[in-house]
Amino acid sequence: MKSEFSRRKFLRQSAGAGLGLGLSHALARAAEPTPAASAAAKPAVAPTAWPVSDELDESALREVLRSGKWGRGNGRMVAEFEKAFAGRSGAAHCIATSCGTTALQTVLGALDIGPGDEVVMPPYTFVATFNAITANFALPVFADVDPRTFQIDAGKVAAALTADTRVLMPVHLGGAVADMDAINALARGRRLTVIEDACQAPLAEWRGRAVGTHGLAGCFSFQASKNLTSGEGGAVLTNDADLAARCLSFHDQGKIPTAPMPGRGSNYRLTEFQGALLLAQLTRFERQSKTRAENAAYLSQQLREIGGLAPVELHEGCTRSAWHLYMFRYEAARFAGLTRAKFVRALAKEGVPCSTGYTPLNATPHVQALATNRHYWKIYGEKTMKDWVARSQCPANDRLCGEAVWFTQNLLLGPRSDMDRLADVMRKIQRTAPELARA
Ligand SMILES: Cc1ncc(COP(=O)(O)O)c(C=O)c1O
Protein backbone atom coordinates (compact mmCIF):
# COMPACT_ATOMS: atom_id res chain seq x y z
CA MET A 1 0.00 0.00 0.00
CA LYS A 2 2.68 2.37 1.13
CA SER A 3 4.83 1.81 -1.92
CA GLU A 4 1.80 2.17 -4.26
CA PHE A 5 0.95 5.51 -2.63
CA SER A 6 4.54 6.66 -3.03
CA ARG A 7 4.58 5.54 -6.62
CA ARG A 8 1.38 7.42 -7.43
CA LYS A 9 2.65 10.50 -5.67
CA PHE A 10 5.91 10.25 -7.59
CA LEU A 11 4.06 9.91 -10.90
CA ARG A 12 1.87 12.92 -10.08
CA GLN A 13 4.86 15.00 -9.14
CA SER A 14 6.95 14.01 -12.09
CA ALA A 15 4.07 14.60 -14.53
CA GLY A 16 3.66 18.12 -13.19
CA ALA A 17 7.37 18.80 -13.21
CA GLY A 18 7.68 17.29 -16.65
CA LEU A 19 4.96 19.50 -18.07
CA GLY A 20 6.47 22.62 -16.61
CA LEU A 21 9.99 21.78 -17.67
CA GLY A 22 8.94 20.48 -21.05
CA LEU A 23 6.91 23.53 -21.97
CA SER A 24 9.37 26.08 -20.74
CA HIS A 25 12.24 24.30 -22.49
CA ALA A 26 10.32 23.88 -25.73
CA LEU A 27 9.23 27.51 -25.73
CA ALA A 28 12.66 28.77 -24.78
CA ARG A 29 14.14 26.85 -27.70
CA ALA A 30 11.46 27.60 -30.26
CA ALA A 31 11.26 31.27 -29.43
CA GLU A 32 14.77 31.77 -28.06
CA PRO A 33 15.43 34.21 -26.69
CA THR A 34 12.60 36.70 -26.97
CA PRO A 35 9.19 35.10 -26.66
CA ALA A 36 6.76 37.85 -27.42
CA ALA A 37 3.31 36.44 -27.39
CA SER A 38 1.22 33.72 -25.88
CA ALA A 39 -2.44 32.89 -25.93
CA ALA A 40 -5.29 35.42 -25.67
CA ALA A 41 -8.80 34.83 -24.33
CA LYS A 42 -10.12 33.45 -27.61
CA PRO A 43 -7.29 32.12 -29.75
CA ALA A 44 -7.54 32.86 -33.48
CA VAL A 45 -5.67 29.61 -34.11
CA ALA A 46 -4.83 26.69 -31.84
CA PRO A 47 -1.41 25.27 -32.75
CA THR A 48 -1.27 21.48 -32.93
CA ALA A 49 -0.06 20.22 -29.55
CA TRP A 50 3.58 19.27 -29.90
CA PRO A 51 5.02 16.66 -29.82
CA VAL A 52 2.52 14.31 -31.44
CA SER A 53 2.39 10.74 -30.16
CA ASP A 54 0.01 7.78 -30.06
CA GLU A 55 -0.10 4.07 -29.34
CA LEU A 56 2.79 3.46 -31.76
CA ASP A 57 5.18 5.55 -29.64
CA GLU A 58 3.88 3.94 -26.47
CA SER A 59 4.37 0.40 -27.73
CA ALA A 60 7.85 1.24 -29.04
CA LEU A 61 8.84 2.59 -25.63
CA ARG A 62 7.25 -0.39 -23.88
CA GLU A 63 9.22 -2.75 -26.09
CA VAL A 64 12.50 -1.15 -25.03
CA LEU A 65 11.44 -1.03 -21.39
CA ARG A 66 10.56 -4.71 -21.30
CA SER A 67 13.60 -5.81 -23.32
CA GLY A 68 15.94 -4.54 -20.62
CA LYS A 69 18.14 -3.26 -23.47
CA TRP A 70 18.08 0.42 -22.69
CA GLY A 71 21.48 1.56 -23.90
CA ARG A 72 22.99 1.73 -27.35
CA GLY A 73 24.92 -1.34 -28.28
CA ASN A 74 22.72 -4.13 -27.08
CA GLY A 75 19.36 -3.08 -28.55
CA ARG A 76 18.00 -2.67 -32.09
CA MET A 77 16.29 0.75 -31.99
CA VAL A 78 19.21 3.17 -32.36
CA ALA A 79 20.78 1.07 -35.10
CA GLU A 80 17.46 0.87 -36.97
CA PHE A 81 16.90 4.59 -36.64
CA GLU A 82 20.39 5.32 -37.96
CA LYS A 83 19.73 3.12 -40.96
CA ALA A 84 16.32 4.70 -41.60
CA PHE A 85 17.51 8.31 -41.22
CA ALA A 86 20.58 7.74 -43.41
CA GLY A 87 18.40 5.99 -45.98
CA ARG A 88 15.85 8.80 -46.14
CA SER A 89 18.58 11.40 -46.43
CA GLY A 90 20.55 9.51 -49.06
CA ALA A 91 23.60 9.49 -46.78
CA ALA A 92 25.95 6.54 -46.48
CA HIS A 93 26.35 6.83 -42.69
CA CYS A 94 24.43 8.07 -39.67
CA ILE A 95 25.70 8.22 -36.09
CA ALA A 96 22.98 9.02 -33.56
CA THR A 97 24.05 11.28 -30.69
CA SER A 98 22.61 12.51 -27.40
CA CYS A 99 21.64 15.92 -28.89
CA GLY A 100 22.40 18.34 -31.71
CA THR A 101 25.13 20.10 -29.77
CA THR A 102 26.95 16.81 -29.22
CA ALA A 103 26.45 15.91 -32.89
CA LEU A 104 28.39 19.10 -33.75
CA GLN A 105 30.96 18.33 -31.06
CA THR A 106 31.35 14.79 -32.35
CA VAL A 107 32.24 15.98 -35.84
CA LEU A 108 34.54 18.75 -34.61
CA GLY A 109 36.17 16.28 -32.23
CA ALA A 110 36.54 13.59 -34.87
CA LEU A 111 38.23 16.16 -37.14
CA ASP A 112 40.45 17.12 -34.20
CA ILE A 113 39.48 20.78 -34.47
CA GLY A 114 41.07 22.64 -31.57
CA PRO A 115 42.95 25.69 -30.29
CA GLY A 116 44.12 27.97 -33.09
CA ASP A 117 41.48 26.81 -35.57
CA GLU A 118 38.83 29.21 -36.82
CA VAL A 119 35.28 28.12 -37.62
CA VAL A 120 33.04 30.46 -39.62
CA MET A 121 29.38 30.56 -38.54
CA PRO A 122 26.38 32.90 -38.90
CA PRO A 123 25.24 35.11 -36.01
CA TYR A 124 21.58 34.32 -36.71
CA THR A 125 21.45 30.93 -34.99
CA PHE A 126 20.87 29.20 -31.68
CA VAL A 127 23.78 29.63 -29.25
CA ALA A 128 24.61 25.90 -29.50
CA THR A 129 26.41 26.46 -32.81
CA PHE A 130 28.80 28.81 -30.98
CA ASN A 131 29.09 26.57 -27.91
CA ALA A 132 30.09 23.51 -29.94
CA ILE A 133 33.00 25.49 -31.38
CA THR A 134 34.19 26.97 -28.09
CA ALA A 135 33.94 23.53 -26.42
CA ASN A 136 36.96 22.74 -28.62
CA PHE A 137 38.71 26.05 -27.83
CA ALA A 138 38.45 26.91 -31.52
CA LEU A 139 37.58 30.48 -32.50
CA PRO A 140 34.04 31.16 -33.76
CA VAL A 141 34.11 33.77 -36.53
CA PHE A 142 30.81 35.43 -37.38
CA ALA A 143 29.92 36.01 -41.04
CA ASP A 144 26.91 38.28 -41.46
CA VAL A 145 23.57 37.10 -42.85
CA ASP A 146 21.35 38.03 -45.77
CA PRO A 147 18.16 39.30 -44.11
CA ARG A 148 16.03 38.25 -47.09
CA THR A 149 16.90 34.57 -46.66
CA PHE A 150 17.78 34.66 -42.90
CA GLN A 151 20.84 32.56 -43.90
CA ILE A 152 24.60 33.15 -43.80
CA ASP A 153 25.78 35.46 -46.61
CA ALA A 154 28.41 33.61 -48.66
CA GLY A 155 30.00 36.93 -49.66
CA LYS A 156 30.58 37.68 -45.98
CA VAL A 157 31.99 34.19 -45.45
CA ALA A 158 34.60 34.91 -48.11
CA ALA A 159 35.56 38.12 -46.31
CA ALA A 160 35.87 36.30 -42.96
CA LEU A 161 38.45 33.73 -44.12
CA THR A 162 42.01 33.77 -42.76
CA ALA A 163 44.97 31.42 -42.90
CA ASP A 164 43.61 29.80 -39.70
CA THR A 165 40.13 29.02 -41.06
CA ARG A 166 39.54 25.28 -40.94
CA VAL A 167 35.77 24.85 -41.04
CA LEU A 168 32.77 26.59 -42.62
CA MET A 169 29.66 25.92 -40.59
CA PRO A 170 26.54 27.18 -42.37
CA VAL A 171 23.31 26.81 -40.40
CA HIS A 172 20.12 25.88 -42.25
CA LEU A 173 18.12 28.30 -40.17
CA GLY A 174 14.43 27.74 -39.66
CA GLY A 175 14.58 24.68 -41.90
CA ALA A 176 15.48 26.65 -45.04
CA VAL A 177 18.87 25.98 -46.64
CA ALA A 178 21.99 28.14 -46.79
CA ASP A 179 23.57 28.70 -50.23
CA MET A 180 25.49 25.44 -50.41
CA ASP A 181 26.78 26.06 -53.97
CA ALA A 182 28.55 29.25 -52.92
CA ILE A 183 29.78 27.82 -49.62
CA ASN A 184 31.15 24.66 -51.22
CA ALA A 185 32.84 26.71 -53.95
CA LEU A 186 34.62 28.77 -51.27
CA ALA A 187 35.60 25.63 -49.38
CA ARG A 188 36.94 23.87 -52.48
CA GLY A 189 39.12 26.81 -53.39
CA ARG A 190 40.81 26.79 -49.97
CA ARG A 191 40.53 23.12 -48.96
CA LEU A 192 38.25 23.93 -46.06
CA THR A 193 35.86 21.50 -44.41
CA VAL A 194 32.13 22.20 -44.56
CA ILE A 195 29.99 20.99 -41.66
CA GLU A 196 26.29 21.75 -42.04
CA ASP A 197 24.45 22.70 -38.86
CA ALA A 198 21.18 21.18 -40.03
CA CYS A 199 19.76 20.97 -36.50
CA GLN A 200 16.58 22.78 -37.59
CA ALA A 201 16.31 21.20 -41.01
CA PRO A 202 15.86 17.40 -41.12
CA LEU A 203 15.17 16.28 -44.69
CA ALA A 204 15.28 19.78 -46.15
CA GLU A 205 16.87 19.65 -49.59
CA TRP A 206 19.37 21.54 -51.69
CA ARG A 207 18.95 20.80 -55.42
CA GLY A 208 16.93 17.70 -54.63
CA ARG A 209 19.44 16.20 -52.18
CA ALA A 210 18.92 16.17 -48.42
CA VAL A 211 20.85 18.57 -46.20
CA GLY A 212 23.65 16.98 -44.26
CA THR A 213 25.04 15.46 -47.46
CA HIS A 214 26.40 18.65 -49.05
CA GLY A 215 29.47 19.13 -46.88
CA LEU A 216 31.72 16.59 -45.22
CA ALA A 217 29.07 16.07 -42.53
CA GLY A 218 25.74 17.41 -41.30
CA CYS A 219 24.38 17.60 -37.77
CA PHE A 220 20.77 17.30 -36.58
CA SER A 221 18.84 17.94 -33.37
CA PHE A 222 15.87 15.95 -32.11
CA GLN A 223 15.22 18.22 -29.14
CA ALA A 224 11.62 18.67 -27.98
CA SER A 225 10.63 21.57 -30.26
CA LYS A 226 12.15 20.04 -33.40
CA ASN A 227 10.18 18.64 -36.36
CA LEU A 228 11.55 15.17 -35.60
CA THR A 229 11.91 14.68 -31.88
CA SER A 230 12.73 12.29 -29.07
CA GLY A 231 12.79 14.99 -26.39
CA GLU A 232 16.55 15.20 -26.73
CA GLY A 233 18.67 13.57 -29.40
CA GLY A 234 20.83 14.24 -32.41
CA ALA A 235 22.60 12.71 -35.38
CA VAL A 236 25.56 13.11 -37.69
CA LEU A 237 25.23 12.28 -41.38
CA THR A 238 28.21 11.79 -43.64
CA ASN A 239 29.18 10.03 -46.86
CA ASP A 240 32.77 9.69 -45.68
CA ALA A 241 33.42 6.20 -44.26
CA ASP A 242 36.57 7.24 -42.41
CA LEU A 243 34.88 10.22 -40.73
CA ALA A 244 31.89 8.03 -39.85
CA ALA A 245 34.19 5.55 -38.09
CA ARG A 246 35.93 8.37 -36.22
CA CYS A 247 32.59 9.93 -35.19
CA LEU A 248 31.33 6.55 -33.98
CA SER A 249 34.49 6.17 -31.90
CA PHE A 250 34.53 9.77 -30.61
CA HIS A 251 30.90 9.65 -29.43
CA ASP A 252 31.61 6.38 -27.59
CA GLN A 253 34.62 7.43 -25.47
CA GLY A 254 37.08 6.92 -28.32
CA LYS A 255 36.99 3.21 -27.68
CA ILE A 256 36.22 1.80 -31.12
CA PRO A 257 39.51 0.19 -32.11
CA THR A 258 39.01 0.50 -35.89
CA ALA A 259 39.11 4.31 -35.61
CA PRO A 260 40.88 5.32 -32.41
CA MET A 261 40.72 9.03 -31.62
CA PRO A 262 43.96 10.82 -30.73
CA GLY A 263 43.31 10.89 -27.00
CA ARG A 264 39.85 12.40 -27.38
CA GLY A 265 36.29 11.23 -27.01
CA SER A 266 33.20 11.40 -24.86
CA ASN A 267 29.89 9.72 -24.15
CA TYR A 268 27.41 11.24 -26.56
CA ARG A 269 25.35 8.08 -27.11
CA LEU A 270 21.61 8.07 -27.80
CA THR A 271 19.51 5.71 -25.68
CA GLU A 272 17.33 2.94 -27.04
CA PHE A 273 14.23 4.76 -25.72
CA GLN A 274 15.06 7.75 -27.88
CA GLY A 275 15.82 5.51 -30.85
CA ALA A 276 12.41 3.86 -30.44
CA LEU A 277 10.62 7.22 -30.26
CA LEU A 278 12.42 8.50 -33.34
CA LEU A 279 11.42 5.42 -35.34
CA ALA A 280 7.79 6.03 -34.35
CA GLN A 281 8.03 9.76 -35.09
CA LEU A 282 9.51 9.00 -38.53
CA THR A 283 6.26 7.28 -39.56
CA ARG A 284 4.47 10.68 -39.43
CA PHE A 285 7.30 12.80 -40.67
CA GLU A 286 6.52 12.98 -44.40
CA ARG A 287 2.83 13.71 -43.83
CA GLN A 288 3.61 16.48 -41.34
CA SER A 289 6.30 17.94 -43.62
CA LYS A 290 3.89 18.06 -46.55
CA THR A 291 1.26 19.87 -44.44
CA ARG A 292 3.81 22.40 -43.18
CA ALA A 293 5.10 23.10 -46.70
CA GLU A 294 1.61 23.54 -48.18
CA ASN A 295 0.49 25.84 -45.39
CA ALA A 296 3.74 27.85 -45.52
CA ALA A 297 3.41 28.40 -49.27
CA TYR A 298 -0.20 29.50 -48.86
CA LEU A 299 0.57 31.79 -45.93
CA SER A 300 3.47 33.42 -47.81
CA GLN A 301 1.14 34.22 -50.71
CA GLN A 302 -1.29 35.87 -48.27
CA LEU A 303 1.44 37.85 -46.50
CA ARG A 304 2.81 39.17 -49.79
CA GLU A 305 -0.66 40.41 -50.69
CA ILE A 306 -0.97 42.22 -47.34
CA GLY A 307 2.33 44.04 -47.84
CA GLY A 308 4.81 45.10 -45.18
CA LEU A 309 5.34 41.46 -44.22
CA ALA A 310 8.23 39.82 -46.09
CA PRO A 311 8.24 36.01 -45.79
CA VAL A 312 11.63 34.26 -45.69
CA GLU A 313 12.99 33.92 -49.24
CA LEU A 314 14.31 30.49 -50.14
CA HIS A 315 17.48 30.31 -52.20
CA GLU A 316 16.77 29.08 -55.72
CA GLY A 317 18.68 25.86 -54.85
CA CYS A 318 16.53 25.15 -51.79
CA THR A 319 14.15 22.62 -53.30
CA ARG A 320 12.60 21.75 -49.94
CA SER A 321 12.47 23.63 -46.65
CA ALA A 322 11.79 21.78 -43.40
CA TRP A 323 9.75 24.79 -42.21
CA HIS A 324 10.94 24.40 -38.62
CA LEU A 325 10.08 28.07 -38.21
CA TYR A 326 7.83 30.28 -40.27
CA MET A 327 9.87 33.49 -40.39
CA PHE A 328 9.04 36.87 -41.89
CA ARG A 329 10.29 40.45 -41.64
CA TYR A 330 7.97 43.13 -40.39
CA GLU A 331 8.08 46.61 -41.93
CA ALA A 332 6.69 49.11 -39.43
CA ALA A 333 6.45 51.81 -42.12
CA ARG A 334 3.73 49.79 -43.89
CA PHE A 335 1.82 49.57 -40.60
CA ALA A 336 1.54 53.28 -39.85
CA GLY A 337 4.77 53.15 -37.83
CA LEU A 338 3.38 50.54 -35.41
CA THR A 339 6.48 49.11 -33.70
CA ARG A 340 7.28 45.42 -34.00
CA ALA A 341 6.78 45.05 -30.25
CA LYS A 342 3.25 46.46 -30.57
CA PHE A 343 2.60 44.33 -33.69
CA VAL A 344 3.42 41.08 -31.86
CA ARG A 345 1.45 42.24 -28.83
CA ALA A 346 -1.54 42.81 -31.12
CA LEU A 347 -1.05 39.32 -32.59
CA ALA A 348 -0.98 37.90 -29.07
CA LYS A 349 -4.17 39.72 -28.18
CA GLU A 350 -5.84 38.06 -31.17
CA GLY A 351 -4.60 34.69 -29.94
CA VAL A 352 -1.70 34.17 -32.35
CA PRO A 353 1.36 32.71 -30.59
CA CYS A 354 4.51 34.21 -32.05
CA SER A 355 7.98 35.43 -31.21
CA THR A 356 10.45 38.10 -32.28
CA GLY A 357 13.14 35.43 -32.65
CA TYR A 358 16.80 35.82 -31.90
CA THR A 359 18.54 38.87 -30.51
CA PRO A 360 22.06 39.53 -31.89
CA LEU A 361 24.12 36.56 -30.67
CA ASN A 362 27.42 38.45 -30.91
CA ALA A 363 26.10 41.05 -28.45
CA THR A 364 25.01 38.59 -25.72
CA PRO A 365 27.01 38.59 -22.47
CA HIS A 366 27.67 34.87 -23.00
CA VAL A 367 29.38 35.41 -26.35
CA GLN A 368 31.13 38.62 -25.35
CA ALA A 369 32.66 36.89 -22.35
CA LEU A 370 34.84 34.92 -24.74
CA ALA A 371 36.83 38.08 -25.46
CA THR A 372 38.18 38.05 -21.89
CA ASN A 373 38.35 34.29 -21.36
CA ARG A 374 41.79 33.55 -19.90
CA HIS A 375 42.24 30.37 -21.94
CA TYR A 376 41.43 32.25 -25.14
CA TRP A 377 43.96 34.95 -24.20
CA LYS A 378 46.53 32.19 -23.70
CA ILE A 379 45.72 30.54 -27.02
CA TYR A 380 45.06 33.53 -29.28
CA GLY A 381 46.52 36.48 -27.38
CA GLU A 382 44.78 39.45 -25.78
CA LYS A 383 44.98 41.60 -28.90
CA THR A 384 43.44 38.98 -31.17
CA MET A 385 40.57 38.53 -28.73
CA LYS A 386 40.00 42.28 -28.44
CA ASP A 387 40.06 42.54 -32.23
CA TRP A 388 37.64 39.60 -32.35
CA VAL A 389 34.93 41.78 -30.81
CA ALA A 390 35.27 44.30 -33.66
CA ARG A 391 35.54 41.47 -36.17
CA SER A 392 32.26 40.05 -34.88
CA GLN A 393 30.13 43.04 -35.91
CA CYS A 394 27.24 41.99 -38.15
CA PRO A 395 25.05 44.98 -39.06
CA ALA A 396 22.71 43.09 -41.39
CA ASN A 397 22.01 40.60 -38.59
CA ASP A 398 21.35 43.46 -36.15
CA ARG A 399 18.73 44.78 -38.59
CA LEU A 400 17.21 41.35 -39.09
CA CYS A 401 16.94 40.80 -35.33
CA GLY A 402 14.95 44.03 -35.14
CA GLU A 403 12.50 43.05 -37.89
CA ALA A 404 11.91 39.30 -37.60
CA VAL A 405 8.74 37.59 -36.48
CA TRP A 406 8.44 33.81 -36.08
CA PHE A 407 5.71 31.22 -35.87
CA THR A 408 6.72 27.75 -34.71
CA GLN A 409 6.36 24.70 -36.94
CA ASN A 410 3.30 23.29 -35.17
CA LEU A 411 1.28 26.35 -36.18
CA LEU A 412 1.69 25.06 -39.74
CA LEU A 413 0.20 21.67 -38.94
CA GLY A 414 -3.42 22.84 -38.81
CA PRO A 415 -5.94 23.16 -41.68
CA ARG A 416 -5.63 25.83 -44.38
CA SER A 417 -8.41 27.78 -42.67
CA ASP A 418 -5.89 28.48 -39.86
CA MET A 419 -3.66 30.25 -42.40
CA ASP A 420 -6.65 32.30 -43.57
CA ARG A 421 -7.32 33.30 -39.97
CA LEU A 422 -3.68 34.25 -39.42
CA ALA A 423 -3.78 36.44 -42.52
CA ASP A 424 -7.11 37.96 -41.46
CA VAL A 425 -5.65 38.90 -38.08
CA MET A 426 -2.68 40.58 -39.76
CA ARG A 427 -4.96 42.45 -42.17
CA LYS A 428 -7.00 43.65 -39.23
CA ILE A 429 -3.85 44.84 -37.42
CA GLN A 430 -2.77 46.71 -40.55
CA ARG A 431 -6.20 48.38 -40.86
CA THR A 432 -6.20 49.44 -37.22
CA ALA A 433 -2.47 50.20 -37.02
CA PRO A 434 -2.83 53.97 -36.62
CA GLU A 435 -4.95 53.51 -33.43
CA LEU A 436 -2.75 50.67 -32.17
CA ALA A 437 0.35 52.83 -32.71
CA ARG A 438 -1.16 55.60 -30.61
CA ALA A 439 -2.23 53.25 -27.78
C1 LIG B 1 20.76 25.77 -35.19
C2 LIG B 1 20.92 24.86 -34.02
N1 LIG B 1 22.12 24.31 -33.78
C3 LIG B 1 22.30 23.46 -32.75
C4 LIG B 1 21.28 23.15 -31.89
C5 LIG B 1 21.55 22.26 -30.72
O1 LIG B 1 20.72 21.16 -30.66
P1 LIG B 1 20.37 20.51 -29.24
O2 LIG B 1 19.47 21.42 -28.51
O3 LIG B 1 19.72 19.22 -29.63
O4 LIG B 1 21.65 20.29 -28.54
C6 LIG B 1 20.01 23.70 -32.10
C7 LIG B 1 18.89 23.37 -31.20
O5 LIG B 1 18.01 24.12 -30.89
C8 LIG B 1 19.83 24.59 -33.18
O6 LIG B 1 18.64 25.17 -33.40
The ligand as an SDF file (V2000), in Angstrom:
LIG
                    3D

 16 16  0  0  0  0  0  0  0  0999 V2000
   20.7600   25.7730  -35.1920 C   0  0  0  0  0  0  0  0  0  0  0  0
   20.9180   24.8580  -34.0230 C   0  0  0  0  0  0  0  0  0  0  0  0
   22.1180   24.3060  -33.7760 N   0  0  0  0  0  0  0  0  0  0  0  0
   22.3010   23.4610  -32.7460 C   0  0  0  0  0  0  0  0  0  0  0  0
   21.2800   23.1540  -31.8860 C   0  0  0  0  0  0  0  0  0  0  0  0
   21.5520   22.2610  -30.7200 C   0  0  0  0  0  0  0  0  0  0  0  0
   20.7240   21.1580  -30.6570 O   0  0  0  0  0  0  0  0  0  0  0  0
   20.3710   20.5080  -29.2370 P   0  0  0  0  0  0  0  0  0  0  0  0
   19.4720   21.4210  -28.5060 O   0  0  0  0  0  0  0  0  0  0  0  0
   19.7160   19.2220  -29.6330 O   0  0  0  0  0  0  0  0  0  0  0  0
   21.6520   20.2890  -28.5420 O   0  0  0  0  0  0  0  0  0  0  0  0
   20.0110   23.7030  -32.0990 C   0  0  0  0  0  0  0  0  0  0  0  0
   18.8900   23.3700  -31.1990 C   0  0  0  0  0  0  0  0  0  0  0  0
   18.0130   24.1230  -30.8940 O   0  0  0  0  0  0  0  0  0  0  0  0
   19.8310   24.5900  -33.1800 C   0  0  0  0  0  0  0  0  0  0  0  0
   18.6390   25.1730  -33.4050 O   0  0  0  0  0  0  0  0  0  0  0  0
  1  2  1  0
  2  3  1  0
  2 15  2  0
  3  4  2  0
  4  5  1  0
  5  6  1  0
  5 12  2  0
  6  7  1  0
  7  8  1  0
  8  9  2  0
  8 10  1  0
  8 11  1  0
 12 13  1  0
 12 15  1  0
 13 14  2  0
 15 16  1  0
M  END
$$$$
